[in-house]
Amino acid sequence: MGRTALSRGDAAGALAALDTHAREFPKSQLAEEREVLAIQALASSGRVAEARRRAARFRTTFPKSPLMSIVDEATR
């Protein structure tokens, strides 16, 4: 749902869906992708400083992530 909302340009809806997923499934196999989507949603909604802080945590948590280039692009 978060990806769908983000693709529609609904960053707030995406963040709400992603936050719900994080609460319900904190150790989900999709946690890495969920974080990337949240970073993209924050950046696209103009919350760039928050996106960058979350991206810094992402880099620490997932240092070898194949999604790193997406995080970098979102926080430029």
N, C-alpha and C positions, 0 to 999 in steps of 0.2 A: 504494500500500500504506500509506503514511503517513496519508493521509486516512481510509482504512478503519479502521486501528487507532485513530486519534483518535476516530472516530465511535463505536467500541465502548467508549471510555473507557480504552483502553490507551495511555497517554501514553508509557510506556517503549518499547513496540513501535513507536509512531509515530516517536519520535526515532531509534530504531535504523534504521528504514527510510529516514528522511529523511537521516540521516548517510551511509548507504550510497549513496543517490542522489547526494548532494553529492560524494562521493569519485569515483564512477564518471562523473558528468556535471557537472563543476564549472561549465561555461559553458552549461548547459541553458537553454532558453527558459522552463523552469518554475522557475528559481531564485528568482524573486520570490515565487511561490506557495509554494514549498518553505520559504522563510524565514518566511512568515506561519504556515504549519502548525507549524513548529518553535516559534515564539513561543507559539502557542496551547497546544501540548503542554507546554512548560515551565511556563506559567502554570497549566494545569490540574493539573499534578503538584505544585504548591506551590513550584516553583522561580521565584518571582516576581521576585526580584532579577536572576536570570540572564535571565529573559524580558525584563525592562526594559532590560538592557544590550544584548541582541540587538535589541530594538525600536529603541533609539537608533541602532545601526549600520544598521538597515533604513531609518530615516528619512533618514540621510545617503546611503545607496546608492541608494534609490528615492524621492527627495523628491516626485515627482509621482504616486506609486502610487495607483491606484484602490482598492487594498486597505488604505489607511492607516486607515480607520475600523475595520477588523477588528483591526488591530494595537493601536489605541487602546483598543478594547473589551477586548481580552485582557489588557492591562497596567494596567487601572484598579485 
